[in-house]
Amino acid sequence: MTNEKCMKNLLFILILISLRSLFFGQTIEDYKKRQQEGIKQIQQKSREYIQKKDNEFEKYLQTEWGNFNLNPGKHSFKEPKPKELPKYNPAQKKENNVISYLPPANTTKPGNTYNSDTIIRYTIPIGVTEPATSGNLTGFRFYGIKITVFTKDYKCPLVNQDLENTDFSKWWEEASATGSQSLSNELLFYKAKLKLNDWGYYKLIKAYSKQLCPDENSSILFAWYYLNKTGYDIRIAFSEDKLSLLVPSKQQLYNLSYVSLSDKIYYVINEIGNGEIKSYKTGYADATKIMDFNLLSPFETGDSILSRKFTINYKQKTYSFHLNYNPYWVLFFSDYPNGDLTIYFDAIVSPQFKNSIRQNLKPIIDTMNETDAANFLLGFVQYGFDYKRDQEQFGREKTFFPEETLFYPFSDCEDRAVFYSFLVKELLGNQIIGLLYKKHIATAISLSKQNKGDYLLFDGKRYYVADPTYIGALIGDSMTQYAQSVPKIIKVE
């Protein structure tokens, strides 16, 4: 083949490659263009759908309000718990190995600040929000963390002193017209970053609204709108000049008034009276999430530590140790609605508390056999905390999360049962259950070997009674008045 022919063939091939590249280049560009147009159409349809639903709900709020009777909150115990802490009868005791010195109680109340606030500076992803200028940023404190909100065009409703239906429809219309989706996206972003459960997310919105709003009613109205816009089925109610959120729950809640709307129970978060309230039956179209009060993963707070000292004598040997806990977690729990016991038995604890428990107690029980270790932890809970009923300490029923038992000067039977259950799960790994009697709560523990004493059969296993409120009792000892009773079993995860 001559050089000229080779050159012609090469030129022909290059032309074909060029044409092919040009052809596919145009195809890719066309594809990208069509894709962008498709995305724009979807976004436009989404905006139109949201606007349509907003308009419908705003008109609905103008007229569809009714009077509803408030039901009084249910109590977690039908009868009062014992006023005095029961003690095991020494004459019946198999052995008495646990003696404790109780240090002075911590009488500090939960506060807003402890150590320096943790500064949170997250990089907000592109598309999450429409950033404000630096002069319009809003910062607020959230359990030891300083958070900055970057969204522009935020605003707070102005509520008339004499509440009317039109106040709510007007605010819905105003908020929807200011690009509220951007702020909704940012609130959800912080919920994920701080690892908040549903109650924590509500508290986040409330903390932000209090920074923006001039009064409590305005703050509640702000929270109502953004909870709905981020998917939560939250209603609002008013009585005279007071507003409250109405919240459905996946768990039974206690001591909160409630109403029935559309065959669903809604709890009154801010008490607004004992009679009738005004509200509406049909919720916002896309607000379907039911609030879950479980706390199954640790959330972010300021990194602060308080400590409590204990001295325990067990089998003629003395053990002294400090247990640390995060006071911001205690503050978070201070107004947590009282609910099903499973919320507390299954709850996670702060990293500070978990690490302290393992560092201080694990080396002690690792030197013991299984039964001795379970009895040591039981004696620690029995003797390490002073007893008082909730009504006398708080004027209401309040079940403690494990961390709270270290903070408050007194605890009662359910607090001790929850605390002991946590210690067993964390340090021993044994299965444990709660025992709910008529006016008392204890626990029962599964052991690898048979033990003396009272036990229950559950899921094919023996669970030996372990009562953290029965002073001096060992594994297998039941309170006399409950020895023949059949308790309700609370399964602990």
C-alpha positions in Angstrom: 0.0 0.0 0.0 1.4 3.4 -1.0 2.0 6.2 1.4 -0.6 8.3 -0.3 -3.2 5.5 0.1 -2.3 5.1 3.7 -2.7 8.8 4.3 -6.1 8.8 2.6 -7.3 5.8 4.8 -5.9 7.5 7.9 -7.7 10.7 7.0 -10.9 8.8 6.4 -10.6 7.1 9.8 -9.9 10.4 11.6 -13.0 12.0 9.9 -15.1 9.0 11.1 -13.8 9.4 14.6 -14.5 13.2 14.5 -18.0 12.7 13.2 -18.7 10.0 15.8 -17.4 12.2 18.7 -19.5 15.1 17.4 -22.6 12.9 17.1 -22.3 11.5 20.6 -21.3 14.8 22.1 -24.5 16.3 20.8 -26.5 13.3 22.1 -25.0 13.7 25.6 -25.7 17.5 25.6 -29.2 16.8 24.4 -29.6 14.2 27.1 -28.3 16.6 29.8 -30.6 19.3 28.6 -33.7 17.0 28.6 -32.7 15.8 32.1 -32.5 19.3 33.5 -35.8 20.2 31.9 -37.3 17.1 33.5 -36.0 18.0 36.9 -37.3 21.5 36.5 -40.7 20.1 35.6 -40.7 17.8 38.6 -39.7 20.7 40.9 -42.4 22.9 39.4 -45.0 20.2 39.9 -43.8 19.7 43.5 -44.1 23.4 44.2 -47.6 23.5 42.6 -48.6 20.5 44.7 -47.3 22.1 47.9 -48.9 25.4 47.1 -52.3 23.7 46.4 -52.2 21.8 49.7 -51.1 25.0 51.6 -54.0 26.9 50.0 -56.5 24.2 50.8 -55.3 23.9 54.4 -55.3 27.7 54.9 -58.9 27.9 53.8 -59.8 24.9 56.0 -58.3 26.7 59.0 -60.5 29.7 58.4 -63.7 27.8 59.2 -63.4 24.2 60.3 -62.9 24.6 64.1 -64.9 23.0 66.8 -65.1 22.6 70.6 -63.6 19.5 72.1 -63.7 18.2 75.7 -60.4 17.7 77.4 -60.0 14.3 79.1 -57.9 14.3 82.3 -54.5 12.7 82.0 -54.1 9.0 83.0 -51.9 8.0 85.9 -49.1 5.4 85.6 -50.0 3.9 89.0 -53.6 3.4 90.1 -52.6 3.6 93.8 -49.9 5.6 95.6 -46.5 3.9 96.0 -45.3 3.1 99.5 -44.2 6.2 101.5 -41.5 4.4 103.4 -38.8 2.3 101.9 -39.4 -1.3 102.8 -36.6 -3.3 104.4 -35.9 -7.0 104.2 -36.7 -8.9 107.5 -33.3 -10.0 109.0 -35.0 -13.0 110.5 -35.8 -14.3 107.0 -32.5 -13.2 105.4 -30.2 -15.9 104.0 -27.2 -13.6 104.5 -26.6 -9.9 105.0 -23.6 -8.8 103.0 -24.4 -5.3 101.8 -23.9 -2.2 103.9 -23.5 1.2 102.5 -22.6 4.7 103.4 -24.8 7.3 101.7 -23.0 10.5 100.9 -24.7 13.9 101.1 -27.4 14.2 98.4 -26.9 16.5 95.4 -29.6 19.2 95.7 -28.6 21.2 92.6 -31.4 21.9 90.2 -30.9 21.5 86.4 -29.6 24.7 84.9 -29.0 26.1 81.5 -25.2 26.4 81.6 -22.4 24.2 83.0 -19.1 24.3 81.2 -18.4 26.4 78.1 -20.9 25.9 75.3 -19.8 23.7 72.4 -19.7 25.7 69.2 -21.3 23.9 66.3 -20.2 25.0 62.8 -21.6 22.6 60.3 -21.2 23.0 56.5 -24.7 23.2 55.2 -24.9 21.2 51.9 -25.7 23.1 48.7 -29.4 23.0 48.1 -30.4 22.5 51.7 -31.1 26.2 52.4 -31.0 29.6 50.8 -28.3 31.3 52.9 -28.9 34.6 54.6 -26.3 37.4 54.7 -24.0 37.3 57.6 -25.9 40.2 59.3 -29.1 38.1 59.4 -27.8 34.9 61.0 -29.7 33.7 64.1 -27.9 31.8 66.8 -29.4 30.0 69.8 -28.3 27.7 72.6 -29.4 24.1 72.7 -28.2 22.0 75.7 -24.7 23.3 75.7 -24.4 23.7 72.0 -24.5 27.0 70.0 -26.3 26.6 66.7 -26.4 29.1 63.9 -29.3 29.1 61.5 -28.4 30.2 58.0 -31.7 30.3 56.2 -32.9 33.7 55.0 -36.4 35.2 55.2 -37.3 33.6 58.6 -40.0 35.3 60.5 -42.2 34.8 63.6 -46.0 35.1 63.7 -47.5 38.0 65.6 -50.5 36.7 67.6 -53.4 38.8 68.8 -54.2 38.6 72.5 -57.7 37.5 71.7 -57.2 34.4 69.6 -59.3 33.8 66.6 -59.4 31.1 63.8 -58.1 33.6 61.3 -54.8 34.0 63.3 -53.8 30.5 62.3 -54.8 30.6 58.7 -53.1 34.0 58.3 -49.8 32.7 59.8 -50.0 29.6 57.6 -50.4 31.8 54.5 -47.6 34.2 55.6 -45.1 31.4 56.4 -45.8 29.5 53.2 -45.1 32.6 51.2 -41.6 33.2 52.6 -39.8 30.1 51.3 -40.4 28.1 54.4 -39.1 24.9 52.7 -35.6 26.2 53.0 -35.8 26.5 56.8 -37.6 23.2 57.0 -34.7 21.6 55.2 -32.2 23.2 57.6 -34.1 22.1 60.7 -34.2 18.5 59.5 -30.5 18.8 58.7 -29.7 19.7 62.3 -32.0 17.0 63.6 -29.9 14.4 61.7 -26.5 16.0 62.7 -27.4 16.2 66.4 -29.0 12.6 66.2 -32.2 13.9 67.9 -35.2 11.7 68.5 -38.7 13.2 67.8 -39.0 14.9 71.2 -35.4 16.4 70.7 -36.5 17.7 67.3 -39.5 19.4 68.9 -37.2 20.9 71.5 -34.8 22.1 68.8 -37.6 24.0 67.0 -38.9 25.4 70.3 -35.4 26.7 71.2 -35.1 28.4 67.8 -38.6 29.8 68.0 -38.0 31.3 71.5 -35.0 33.1 70.1 -37.2 34.6 67.3 -40.6 35.1 68.9 -41.7 37.7 71.4 -44.0 35.5 73.5 -45.0 31.9 74.2 -48.1 31.8 71.9 -46.0 33.0 69.0 -43.4 30.4 69.7 -46.0 27.6 69.8 -47.5 28.8 66.6 -44.1 28.8 64.9 -43.4 25.3 66.1 -46.8 24.0 65.0 -46.2 25.2 61.4 -42.6 23.8 61.0 -43.4 20.5 62.7 -46.3 20.1 60.2 -44.1 21.2 57.2 -41.5 18.6 58.2 -44.0 15.8 58.2 -45.3 15.6 61.8 -49.0 15.2 62.6 -49.3 18.0 65.2 -52.5 19.9 65.8 -52.9 23.2 67.6 -55.6 24.2 70.1 -56.6 27.3 72.1 -58.7 28.2 75.1 -59.2 31.9 75.7 -55.8 33.4 75.3 -53.6 30.3 75.6 -52.3 28.0 72.9 -51.1 24.5 73.0 -49.8 21.8 70.6 -51.7 18.6 70.4 -49.3 15.7 69.9 -50.1 12.0 69.1 -47.7 9.5 70.4 -46.5 6.0 69.6 -46.4 5.3 73.3 -48.9 5.8 76.1 -48.2 9.1 77.9 -49.3 9.9 81.4 -50.4 13.0 83.4 -51.2 14.9 80.2 -54.7 16.0 79.3 -55.8 14.7 75.9 -58.5 14.9 73.2 -59.7 12.4 70.6 -59.6 13.7 67.0 -60.3 11.5 64.1 -60.2 8.3 66.2 -56.7 9.3 67.5 -55.5 10.5 70.9 -53.7 13.9 71.0 -51.9 14.9 74.1 -52.0 18.5 75.3 -48.3 19.5 75.7 -49.0 22.9 77.3 -51.8 22.8 79.7 -54.5 25.3 78.7 -57.4 24.5 81.1 -59.7 21.7 82.2 -62.7 22.2 80.1 -63.3 22.8 76.4 -60.7 23.7 73.8 -61.0 24.8 70.2 -59.2 22.7 67.5 -59.8 21.0 64.1 -60.2 17.4 63.0 -58.4 17.2 59.7 -54.6 17.6 59.6 -52.3 19.0 57.0 -52.1 16.6 54.0 -48.4 15.6 54.2 -48.1 15.6 58.0 -48.5 12.0 58.9 -45.5 11.1 61.3 -46.5 10.1 64.8 -44.1 11.3 67.5 -41.9 8.5 68.9 -40.6 9.1 72.5 -38.1 6.2 72.5 -34.5 7.2 73.0 -32.5 4.6 71.2 -29.3 6.4 70.1 -27.1 9.1 71.9 -27.7 12.7 70.8 -25.2 15.5 70.7 -25.0 18.0 73.6 -22.3 20.1 75.3 -19.5 18.0 76.7 -20.0 18.7 80.4 -19.5 16.4 83.4 -20.8 16.3 87.0 -19.9 13.5 89.4 -21.3 11.7 92.4 -19.2 9.7 94.9 -20.3 6.3 96.4 -18.8 4.0 99.0 -20.1 0.5 99.1 -19.3 -2.4 101.5 -19.8 -5.8 100.1 -18.6 -9.0 101.9 -16.4 -7.2 104.3 -14.7 -5.3 101.4 -15.1 -1.5 100.8 -15.4 -0.1 97.3 -15.2 3.7 96.6 -15.8 5.2 93.2 -17.1 8.3 91.4 -19.7 8.1 88.6 -19.8 10.9 86.0 -22.8 12.0 84.0 -23.7 14.7 81.6 -25.9 17.4 83.2 -27.2 18.5 79.8 -28.9 15.1 79.4 -30.5 15.7 82.8 -31.7 19.1 81.6 -33.1 17.5 78.4 -35.1 15.0 80.5 -36.4 17.6 83.0 -39.6 18.2 81.0 -39.8 14.9 79.1 -43.4 13.7 79.1 -44.0 10.8 81.4 -44.7 7.7 79.3 -44.6 3.9 79.0 -41.9 2.2 81.2 -40.4 0.7 78.1 -39.2 4.1 77.1 -37.0 4.2 80.1 -35.9 0.6 80.3 -34.8 0.6 76.7 -33.2 4.1 76.7 -29.6 4.8 75.8 -27.4 6.9 78.1 -24.8 9.6 77.5 -21.2 8.6 76.5 -19.9 10.2 79.6 -22.1 8.2 81.9 -21.6 4.9 80.0 -17.8 5.2 80.0 -17.8 6.1 83.7 -20.0 3.1 84.6 -17.6 0.7 82.7 -14.4 2.3 84.0 -15.5 2.2 87.7 -17.8 -0.8 88.1 -16.6 -3.3 85.5 -13.2 -3.9 87.2 -15.1 -4.6 90.5 -17.6 -7.1 89.2 -15.1 -8.8 86.9 -13.6 -10.3 90.0 -16.9 -11.9 91.1 -19.0 -14.8 90.0 -22.3 -14.1 88.2 -24.6 -14.2 91.3 -22.2 -12.1 93.4 -21.9 -9.5 90.7 -25.7 -9.3 90.3 -26.1 -9.0 94.1 -23.3 -6.4 94.3 -25.1 -4.2 91.7 -28.4 -4.8 93.4 -27.0 -3.7 96.8 -25.4 -0.6 95.2 -28.8 0.5 93.9 -30.6 -0.3 97.2 -28.3 1.5 99.5 -26.7 4.1 97.2 -29.7 6.3 96.8 -32.2 7.9 99.2 -36.0 7.1 98.6 -38.8 9.6 98.2 -42.0 9.4 96.1 -42.4 11.5 93.0 -45.3 13.5 94.4 -43.2 14.6 97.4 -40.2 15.4 95.3 -41.8 16.9 92.2 -45.5 17.2 92.9 -46.2 14.8 90.0 -45.2 11.4 88.6 -41.8 11.4 86.9 -40.0 8.3 85.8 -36.2 8.8 85.6 -34.0 7.9 82.8 -30.8 6.2 84.2 -28.8 9.4 84.2 -31.3 11.3 86.3 -31.0 8.9 89.2 -27.4 10.1 89.7 -28.5 13.8 89.6 -31.6 14.0 91.8 -31.3 13.5 95.6 -34.2 11.0 95.8 -35.6 8.2 93.6 -38.4 5.7 93.9 -39.1 2.1 92.8 -39.4 2.6 89.0 -36.3 4.8 88.9 -34.3 2.1 90.7 -35.7 -0.7 88.6 -34.7 1.2 85.4 -31.2 2.0 86.8 -30.5 -1.6 87.9 -31.7 -2.9 84.6 -29.3 -0.6 82.8 -26.4 -1.7 85.0 -27.2 -5.4 84.4 -27.4 -5.0 80.6 -24.3 -2.8 80.4 -22.0 -4.7 82.8 -23.2 -8.3 82.9 -25.0 -8.7 79.6 -27.7 -10.8 81.3 -31.3 -10.6 80.2 -33.6 -8.7 82.6 -37.3 -7.9 82.7 -39.4 -5.4 84.6 -42.1 -6.6 87.1 -45.1 -4.2 87.4 -47.2 -4.8 90.5 -50.3 -2.8 91.6 -48.3 0.0 93.2 -44.7 -1.2 92.8 -42.0 -2.0 90.2 -39.1 -4.5 90.6 -37.0 -6.4 88.1 -36.0 -10.1 87.5 -32.7 -11.3 86.1 -31.9 -14.4 84.1 -28.9 -16.3 85.4 -26.8 -19.0 83.7 -27.2 -21.3 86.7 -30.1 -22.1 89.0 -30.4 -19.9 92.1 -32.3 -20.1 95.3 -35.4 -17.9 95.7 -38.4 -16.6 93.8 -38.4 -16.7 90.0 -40.7 -16.3 87.1 -40.8 -18.3 83.9 -40.8 -16.1 80.8 -39.9 -17.0 77.2 -38.7 -20.4 78.4 -36.2 -19.0 80.9 -36.1 -18.5 84.7 -35.9 -14.9 85.8 -35.1 -14.5 89.5 -36.7 -11.6 91.3 -34.2 -8.7 91.9 -35.8 -5.8 93.8 -33.7 -2.6 93.9 -36.2 -1.0 96.4 -36.3 -3.9 98.9 -33.4 -2.9 101.2 -31.1 -5.8 102.0 -32.9 -8.3 99.7 -30.7 -10.5 97.5 -31.5 -12.1 94.1 -34.5 -14.3 94.6 -36.1 -12.3 97.4 -39.6 -10.9 96.8 -41.4 -8.3 99.0 -43.7 -10.2 101.3 -46.8 -8.4 100.1 -46.0 -9.3 96.5 -44.6 -12.8 96.9 -47.9 -14.4 95.8 -48.8 -11.8 93.2 -48.5 -12.2 89.4 -46.9 -9.1 88.0 -47.2 -7.7 84.5 -43.9 -8.4 82.7 -42.1 -5.5 81.0 -39.8 -6.9 78.3 -36.5 -5.1 78.2 -34.6 -4.8 74.9 
